[in-house]
Amino acid sequence: MAKITAAVLPGDGIGPEVIECSLPVFDRLGVDIDLKFGDIGWEFWKKEGDPVPQRTWDLIEKSDVTLLGAITSKPHAQGLKELDPSLQDQNLKYVSPVIQLRQKLNLFANVRPAYSLDHQQSKKFRMTVIRENTEGLYAGLDFSPIPKDLFDFIQANKNGLNNWQLDGEDDGGAAIRLITKNGLRRLLKFAFEWAKKYNYQRVTWSDKPNVMRQSGQFALTILEEVAKDYPEVDWEVQNVDATAMWMVKDPGHFGVIVSENQFGDILSDLGAGIMGGLGLAPSSNFGYENAYFEPVHGSAPKHAGKMKVNPMAQFLTISLLLEHCGYMEESMRIKTAVNKVLKEGKTLTYDLGGIASTKETANAIIQNC
């Protein structure tokens, strides 16, 4: 198998220590991979005014895949305060590295597997939440104060049932949920293809069409068009709140759950919770040409340097990366090793009720590979 070149971006907080503890698994598995380290995150925003320097984009372009650690993001005002004094007057704007990666690399599908592990005997399930990454309510059309044209439009479209009071543009904020035919079609096609590839029997489109009637109907029309090309895959439409309830009550019902950006964001974290917590939740992000892989837990700065956090999400993320690159057996060996460590219960971190360090848990997983 051809050698893989991977851009490794350790990130902030606990990211570097979790990455450091997990990377030896490649050697343990005998995977032919060239790891190239790059700069990303809050420290580079503070020093250089850019959390993703151009040299990092160059590295990503030269690499087959990207492996991310954890990223810190802070509110706009705080970000400006923490800039180096020499950069304070340059009118710089902080944009999350994760958003930059997804937008610039056109990674439209965020894939979040959630499945029962061996420490969960009560409910057996296997699902994947696929979230649209580039538009929806997170398209960046978020305003306060409200731009005058949008304010005038809102005022002109009050239907007599709305009792909000806006005396001027400064009296409110507004966000627009933007969904497009191209964006939805490629997302839904990706979801059905994922269902076929991984033998899921059902695709669930999770939205709120009983409230967002026009955009909901627009999405449903595209769903019906795409579904015609996949007669072997069942599909359904659910209100997002109902999906959340049934994910908890009957997770085994679901195969692929696909949703627009904000709803998918919420459901994918719920899936992580059902799985056992963010310390166990991997993810991947796909476009037509690029892919990057990241654990979904945050940078947890209060835990940085303490070697106490759970590295399992990072290992399961590496498993996804290997699967994407064709290393199916090696990918499964990581999942099996994580399961074994969970089942034995001897080297678990604090979030799973244990006292093991990050490195001790990582070493146990690597040994079991």
Backbone hydrogen bonds, N-H to C=O, Kabsch-Sander energy under -0.5 kcal/mol:
donor,donor_aa,acceptor,acceptor_aa,energy
4,I,32,D,-2.2
6,A,4,I,-0.6
6,A,34,D,-2.6
7,A,65,V,-2.5
8,V,6,A,-0.6
8,V,36,K,-3.2
9,L,7,A,-0.6
9,L,67,L,-2.9
12,D,70,A,-3.1
14,I,299,S,-2.5
15,G,12,D,-2.9
18,V,14,I,-2.3
19,I,15,G,-2.6
20,E,16,P,-2.5
21,C,17,E,-1.8
22,S,18,V,-1.4
23,L,19,I,-2.1
25,V,22,S,-1.9
26,F,23,L,-2.0
27,D,23,L,-0.5
28,R,24,P,-2.0
29,L,25,V,-2.1
30,G,26,F,-0.8
30,G,27,D,-0.8
31,V,26,F,-2.3
33,I,31,V,-1.2
34,D,4,I,-3.5
35,L,33,I,-0.6
36,K,6,A,-2.9
36,K,34,D,-0.6
37,F,35,L,-0.5
38,G,8,V,-2.5
41,G,51,P,-2.1
44,F,41,G,-0.6
45,W,41,G,-1.3
46,K,42,W,-2.5
47,K,43,E,-2.1
48,E,44,F,-2.2
49,G,45,W,-1.8
50,D,44,F,-1.3
56,T,53,P,-1.4
57,W,53,P,-1.4
58,D,54,Q,-2.3
59,L,55,R,-1.7
60,I,56,T,-2.6
61,E,57,W,-2.3
62,K,58,D,-1.4
63,S,59,L,-0.7
63,S,60,I,-1.0
64,D,5,T,-2.3
65,V,5,T,-1.5
66,T,291,A,-1.1
67,L,7,A,-3.2
68,L,66,T,-0.5
68,L,293,F,-3.3
69,G,9,L,-2.4
70,A,10,P,-1.3
79,G,75,P,-2.4
80,L,76,H,-2.0
81,K,77,A,-1.8
82,E,78,Q,-1.6
83,L,80,L,-1.0
84,D,46,K,-2.2
87,L,84,D,-2.7
88,Q,84,D,-0.6
88,Q,85,P,-1.0
90,Q,87,L,-1.6
100,Q,96,S,-2.5
101,L,97,P,-2.8
102,R,98,V,-2.3
103,Q,99,I,-2.7
104,K,100,Q,-2.8
105,L,101,L,-1.8
106,N,103,Q,-0.7
107,L,102,R,-2.2
108,F,106,N,-1.3
109,A,286,F,-2.3
110,N,108,F,-0.6
110,N,131,R,-2.9
111,V,109,A,-0.6
111,V,284,S,-3.4
112,R,110,N,-0.6
112,R,129,V,-2.7
114,A,127,M,-2.9
116,S,125,F,-2.3
120,Q,117,L,-2.4
121,Q,119,H,-0.6
125,F,123,K,-0.5
127,M,114,A,-2.9
128,T,255,G,-2.5
129,V,112,R,-2.5
130,I,128,T,-0.6
130,I,257,I,-3.5
131,R,110,N,-2.8
131,R,129,V,-0.6
132,E,259,S,-2.2
133,N,108,F,-2.2
136,G,178,L,-3.1
138,Y,135,E,-1.2
139,A,136,G,-1.3
142,D,140,G,-1.5
143,F,174,A,-3.5
144,S,145,P,-0.5
146,I,169,E,-2.3
151,F,147,P,-3.0
152,D,148,K,-2.9
153,F,149,D,-1.9
154,I,150,L,-2.6
155,Q,151,F,-2.5
156,A,152,D,-2.2
157,N,153,F,-1.0
157,N,154,I,-0.6
158,K,155,Q,-1.0
166,L,164,W,-0.5
167,D,165,Q,-0.5
171,D,168,G,-1.8
172,G,169,E,-0.8
174,A,143,F,-2.5
176,I,141,L,-2.3
178,L,136,G,-1.9
178,L,176,I,-0.9
179,I,177,R,-0.6
184,L,180,T,-2.8
185,R,181,K,-2.5
186,R,182,N,-2.2
187,L,183,G,-1.6
188,L,184,L,-3.0
189,K,185,R,-2.4
190,F,186,R,-2.0
191,A,187,L,-2.2
192,F,188,L,-2.4
193,E,189,K,-2.4
194,W,190,F,-2.3
195,A,191,A,-2.2
196,K,192,F,-2.2
197,K,193,E,-2.7
198,Y,194,W,-2.3
199,N,196,K,-0.9
200,Y,195,A,-2.6
203,V,234,D,-2.2
204,T,256,V,-3.2
205,W,203,V,-0.6
205,W,236,E,-2.9
206,S,204,T,-0.7
206,S,258,V,-2.3
207,D,205,W,-0.6
207,D,238,Q,-2.2
211,V,208,K,-1.6
212,M,208,K,-2.9
213,R,211,V,-1.7
216,G,212,M,-2.3
217,Q,213,R,-2.0
218,F,214,Q,-2.2
219,A,215,S,-2.2
220,L,216,G,-2.2
221,T,217,Q,-2.2
222,I,218,F,-1.5
223,L,219,A,-2.5
224,E,220,L,-2.6
225,E,221,T,-1.6
226,V,222,I,-2.5
227,A,223,L,-2.8
228,K,224,E,-1.0
229,D,226,V,-1.7
230,Y,227,A,-2.0
233,V,230,Y,-1.9
234,D,201,Q,-1.7
234,D,232,E,-0.5
236,E,203,V,-1.9
238,Q,205,W,-2.5
240,V,207,D,-2.8
243,T,239,N,-2.4
244,A,240,V,-2.2
245,M,241,D,-1.9
246,W,242,A,-2.7
247,M,243,T,-2.2
248,V,244,A,-1.1
248,V,245,M,-0.5
249,K,245,M,-2.5
250,D,246,W,-2.7
253,H,250,D,-2.1
254,F,251,P,-1.4
256,V,202,R,-2.6
257,I,128,T,-2.7
257,I,255,G,-0.5
258,V,204,T,-2.8
258,V,256,V,-0.5
259,S,130,I,-1.9
260,E,206,S,-0.5
264,G,260,E,-2.9
265,D,261,N,-2.1
266,I,262,Q,-2.0
267,L,263,F,-2.6
268,S,264,G,-2.3
269,D,265,D,-1.4
270,L,266,I,-1.8
271,G,267,L,-2.4
272,A,268,S,-1.7
273,G,269,D,-2.1
274,I,270,L,-2.4
275,M,271,G,-1.9
276,G,272,A,-1.3
277,G,272,A,-3.1
280,L,277,G,-2.0
281,A,278,L,-1.2
283,S,294,E,-0.5
284,S,111,V,-2.0
285,N,292,Y,-2.5
286,F,109,A,-2.7
287,G,290,N,-2.1
292,Y,285,N,-1.8
293,F,66,T,-2.5
294,E,283,S,-1.5
296,V,281,A,-2.0
299,S,71,I,-0.6
303,H,300,A,-2.3
304,A,300,A,-0.6
304,A,301,P,-0.8
306,K,303,H,-2.0
313,A,279,G,-1.6
315,F,311,P,-1.9
316,L,312,M,-2.8
317,T,313,A,-1.8
318,I,314,Q,-2.2
319,S,315,F,-2.0
320,L,316,L,-1.6
321,L,317,T,-2.1
322,L,318,I,-2.6
323,E,319,S,-2.3
324,H,320,L,-2.4
325,C,321,L,-1.7
326,G,323,E,-1.4
327,Y,322,L,-2.8
328,M,326,G,-1.6
331,S,327,Y,-2.2
332,M,328,M,-2.2
333,R,329,E,-1.9
334,I,330,E,-1.5
335,K,331,S,-1.8
336,T,332,M,-2.7
337,A,333,R,-2.1
338,V,334,I,-2.6
339,N,335,K,-2.3
340,K,336,T,-2.2
341,V,337,A,-2.3
342,L,338,V,-2.4
343,K,339,N,-2.7
344,E,340,K,-2.6
345,G,341,V,-2.0
350,Y,308,K,-0.7
352,L,349,T,-1.7
353,G,350,Y,-1.8
354,G,349,T,-2.3
356,A,348,L,-2.5
358,T,307,M,-1.8
361,T,357,S,-2.4
362,A,358,T,-2.6
363,N,359,K,-2.9
364,A,360,E,-1.9
365,I,361,T,-2.1
366,I,362,A,-2.6
367,Q,363,N,-2.6
368,N,364,A,-1.7
369,C,365,I,-0.6
369,C,366,I,-1.0
